[in-house]
Amino acid sequence: MRNILLVEDEQNVAAFIKKGLEEEGYAVEVAHSAESGREMLIASQFDMFILDIILPGISGLELCKQLRKEGVQTPVLMLTALSSTENVVQGLDSGADDYLAKPFKFQELLARINALSRRNRKLQNDQSLTLGQLVLDKDTKTASRAGAEIKLTSTEYKLLEYMMANSGKVLSRADLLKNVWGLHFDVGTNVVDVYVNYLRNKIDKGFDVKMIQTVIGMGYILKEEV
């Protein structure tokens, strides 16, 4: 979680947060209104939003509600001077993941961001497998490499899922037959080789670096791009 969109209309506060987070290795883009923030998140991809509540035009609460209605699940940290229990409840009910009241210490802000980052990584790990630019979405049963969607058949999906879960390991044909096809013995079929080639044509075609490699006499290995 390294790319953050900060929506904060107080320029001094925005500059302070941006400088501090960039010193910690984060990339921070700043918007001074909800409307300009929406334009920026459409144009770029962010790992987290930090939203002030009191903004010119629509509030941070309304922006958060809109994003959640549109299906945007990016973590949101509300940052605001409104610190009553009622305000906190409203912020969380709008879809925010955390709420930090002004004034605040920078180390507390950083700790909240790191906690959200860990939580989001765990959620992503539960829903997908990632190896370099190759991503397997467990919900849609699809894959993508460098952002390009790859449609998979049921068997191709199972094969890729197993290979990604065991990336960097040499997988024998017997191992793949057992864990993908449920066959506990070699029936003399070349089904493994056929489906590995299917995956190669979908995953490696058009890329200089081939992620699925043959280890002669041993099997196959899926390796991260280097």
N, C-alpha and C positions, 0 to 999 in steps of 0.2 A: 504494500500500500504506500506508494511513493509519490503519486500525483494527486494533489489536493486542490480543490476549488474553494476559495474563501470568498464568501459574499458578506461584505462588511462596509457600511457607508462611512464610518469614521476613519479617515485616511491615516491618522497617526496610529490607531490601533491596528489597522490592516498592515501598515508598514512594519510595525513591531512584530506581529505574528509571522508575517512573510519572512522577515530577516532571520528570526529565531529558528523557524522550521527549515529554511534553506541551509542554515548552518548545521542542522541535524541530518542533512542529506535528502530532504524532501524537495520536490518541485512544486511550487505554489503559484497558481494564477489567481488574480484578485478581480472581483467584480464589485461595483459599488451600489448595485441595485439588483432586485430579483430578476427584472427583465433582462438586464445585460448578463446576469448569471445564467439564465436559460439559454441565451444565444451562445454562450461559451461552452456550456455542457453539450449542446447539440453539435458544435464544431469539433470538440475534442473529447477524449475519454479520460475520466477521472476515477480514482480509487476511493475517494472520500469527499464529502461536502461539509464545510463548516459554515453554518448559516447564522447570521444575526437575525433576531426577530423583528426589531424595529427598523424598517427600511423604507426609503421613499417608494411610493407606489404600493405594490402588494407586499405583505409581510413575509418574513421567513417561514412562519407557520403555514401560510397559504401556499408558498412555493413547495414546501415539503409535502403538503397534502396532494398537490397537483402531481408531483413526481411519483408518489406512491400509487395514485390512481392510474397513472400511465404505466405502471409496472416496473418503475426504476427501483432497484433494490440496493443501490449504492449506499453505504453507511452514511448517516447524517449526524453530525454533532451540532447541537444548538448552542450558541454562544450569545448571551444577552444579559442586560442589566435587570431584567425581570426575573426575580429569584424567589417569589413566594411559592408555596406548595401548589397553589392553583395554577400558577404559570408553568411550573415544572410538569404537572399532570397534562396541561394543554399541549406542551411541547412534545411529550412522549406519545400522547394520543394522536398527534398529527402525523406520526410515523417516524419521529426521530429515534435514534438509537441511544443517544446520551445527551446530557444537558449540563452546561457549565456556566455559572453565573459570573458576571463582571462585578467588581474587579477580581482578577484571578492571578495566580502565579504561573509563569510560563511552564515550569516543571510539571504542574498539575495538568495543564493543557496537553503537554507532550505525553504524559502518562495515559491520559484518556485516549489519545490518538493511537498509542501503541496497543492499548487494550482492545480497541475496536479493530485494529489491524489483525491481531491474533485471532479474535473471534471470527472475522471475515475469512481469514485463511482456512480455519477449521471448517467453516460452512462450505467454502469452495472445494476443499478437499473431499468433503462428503458427496458433493454433487458432480465433481468432474475429476479427471486425471489430466495432468499437464506434464509434458516433456518438451522443453524448449518452446518452439512455436506450435507444437502439436498438442491439441486439446481434445479430450473425449468427454462429451456431455452425456452424463448418465440418464438425464431426464428425457432428452430428445433422441437418444441413441444415435447421435451424429458426431462427426469429428470435424475439426478444422485445422488447417496448417497455414500459418502466416495470415490468418483471417479468412481464408477461402474455405467455404463449407465443403465437406466430404460426406456424401450420403453412403450409408453402409447397409448391407443386408444383415439379417439376424446373426448369421454365422460369422461374417466379417467383423461385426461388432464384438462378439464374444472373443474372437481371436485377438483383435486389437486390444481389448480391455485386459486380457490376460498378459499380453506382451508388454503393455504399458505398466501394469502392476509389477512386472518383473523386469523392467528395463535395465539394461546393462548386464543381464545374465544370459548365458548361452542356454537356449531351450531346445532340447532334443525333440525329434518327431514323436517319440513315445510320450514325452511329457505333454506336448501339445494335444496329442490324441486323447490322453487321459483327462486333461483339465478343460478342454474346449469341446470335444466330441463325446466324452464320457466312456471312451474305449480303453480298457485296461490291458489291452494286448495289441500288438501290431498285426493288422489283418492283411498286410501286404498292399494296402491302398496308397495312392499318391495324393490323397485328399489334402494333406497338410501342405505339400508343395504347391498344389493348385491354388489353395486359398491364400497362401503367403504371396504368391504372384498377383492374385487379385488385389491384395492390400498394397503391394508395391505400386501397381498401376494407379492406384487412387491416392496414395500418400506421397510417393517419391517422384512421380512423373512431373517433369518440369522444374525440378529442383536439382541444383548441382550436388548438394549433400544428400546421400541416400541413407535414410535412417534404419531401414531394414536390411541387414547384412547376413550373408551366408557364411557360416563357419564350417569349412569343408570337413566332412566326416563326423560332425558333431551336431549340427542343427542350425538354428537361427538366433540372431540377437537384434534387439531394437535399441539403438543408441541415440543419445541426444546430439543435436547438431553442434559441431565445434568449429 
